[in-house]
């Protein structure tokens, strides 16, 4: 039984284990939250749905991805991420991680 505790944090730079891209986490779901059709067509390795899933800005592209925790690893390369939506999500980079932009209501 999963406790759904995320191992990675908002603003953390990660690496995808299979596809080797770098990215930064901008959202975390305690378990899979998209629909069955998405899971069947996109989650080719069939990762568990009851573990954390992450929303990731992919470095050097304008893409975002939704990735199961088991497919991520910490990234040794802490160079800044290049993504057009970076400033919408984060307001600061300290050389190690990004800090999420506060939302106003």
C-alpha positions as CSV (number, residue, x, y, z in Angstrom):
1,X,0.0,0.0,0.0
2,X,1.5,3.4,-1.0
3,X,1.7,6.3,1.3
4,X,1.8,8.6,-1.7
5,X,4.8,10.6,-0.3
6,X,6.5,12.4,-3.0
7,X,10.3,11.9,-3.2
8,X,10.9,15.0,-5.4
9,X,10.0,18.6,-4.7
10,X,8.6,21.5,-6.6
11,X,11.5,23.3,-8.3
12,X,13.8,20.3,-8.3
13,X,15.7,19.6,-11.4
14,X,15.3,16.0,-12.5
15,X,16.3,13.5,-15.2
16,X,13.9,11.1,-16.9
17,X,15.4,7.6,-16.4
18,X,14.3,6.2,-19.8
19,X,14.3,9.2,-22.1
20,X,17.2,11.0,-20.5
21,X,15.8,14.5,-20.7
22,X,16.2,17.1,-18.0
23,X,13.4,19.1,-16.5
24,X,12.1,20.9,-13.5
25,X,9.1,19.9,-11.4
26,X,6.2,22.4,-11.4
27,X,3.4,20.2,-10.0
28,X,3.0,17.0,-8.0
29,X,-0.1,14.8,-7.8
30,X,-0.2,12.2,-4.9
31,X,-1.4,9.6,-7.5
32,X,-2.2,9.5,-11.2
33,X,-4.9,12.1,-12.0
34,X,-5.4,11.9,-15.8
35,X,-7.9,9.7,-17.7
36,X,-7.7,6.1,-18.6
37,X,-7.2,6.9,-22.3
38,X,-4.1,9.0,-21.6
39,X,-2.6,6.2,-19.3
40,X,-3.2,3.5,-22.0
41,X,-1.7,5.5,-24.8
42,X,1.2,7.4,-23.0
43,X,2.3,5.4,-20.0
44,X,4.1,2.7,-22.0
45,X,5.9,1.2,-19.0
46,X,2.7,1.0,-17.0
47,X,3.9,2.7,-13.8
48,X,1.7,2.4,-10.7
49,X,-1.2,4.8,-10.5
50,X,-1.2,5.0,-6.7
51,X,2.3,6.6,-6.4
52,X,3.2,10.2,-7.0
53,X,3.1,11.7,-10.6
54,X,4.9,14.9,-11.6
55,X,4.3,17.8,-14.0
56,X,7.6,18.6,-15.6
57,X,8.9,21.5,-17.8
58,X,11.2,19.8,-20.3
59,X,14.6,21.6,-20.7
60,X,15.3,23.1,-24.2
61,X,11.7,22.7,-25.4
62,X,8.3,24.2,-25.0
63,X,6.8,20.9,-23.8
64,X,5.6,19.7,-20.4
65,X,5.3,16.1,-19.4
66,X,3.4,14.1,-16.8
67,X,5.7,11.5,-15.3
68,X,5.4,8.7,-12.7
69,X,7.9,8.9,-9.9
70,X,9.6,5.7,-10.7
71,X,10.7,7.1,-14.1
72,X,12.5,10.1,-12.5
73,X,16.0,10.5,-10.9
74,X,17.8,13.4,-9.3
75,X,19.8,15.3,-11.9
76,X,23.5,15.9,-11.3
77,X,23.5,18.8,-13.9
78,X,22.2,21.9,-12.1
79,X,22.5,24.2,-15.0
80,X,19.4,26.4,-15.5
81,X,16.5,25.0,-17.4
82,X,15.5,26.6,-20.7
83,X,11.7,26.7,-21.1
84,X,9.4,29.5,-22.1
85,X,7.0,29.0,-19.1
86,X,9.8,28.9,-16.5
87,X,9.0,32.5,-15.4
88,X,5.3,31.8,-15.1
89,X,6.0,29.0,-12.6
90,X,9.1,30.1,-10.7
91,X,10.6,33.4,-9.6
92,X,14.1,32.5,-8.5
93,X,16.9,30.0,-9.1
94,X,19.6,29.6,-6.5
95,X,22.0,27.5,-8.5
96,X,20.5,24.2,-7.2
97,X,16.7,24.5,-7.5
98,X,13.9,26.8,-8.5
99,X,11.4,28.5,-6.2
100,X,7.8,28.4,-7.0
101,X,6.1,31.7,-7.8
102,X,3.5,32.6,-5.2
103,X,-0.1,32.7,-6.5
104,X,-2.3,35.6,-5.9
105,X,-6.1,35.4,-5.5
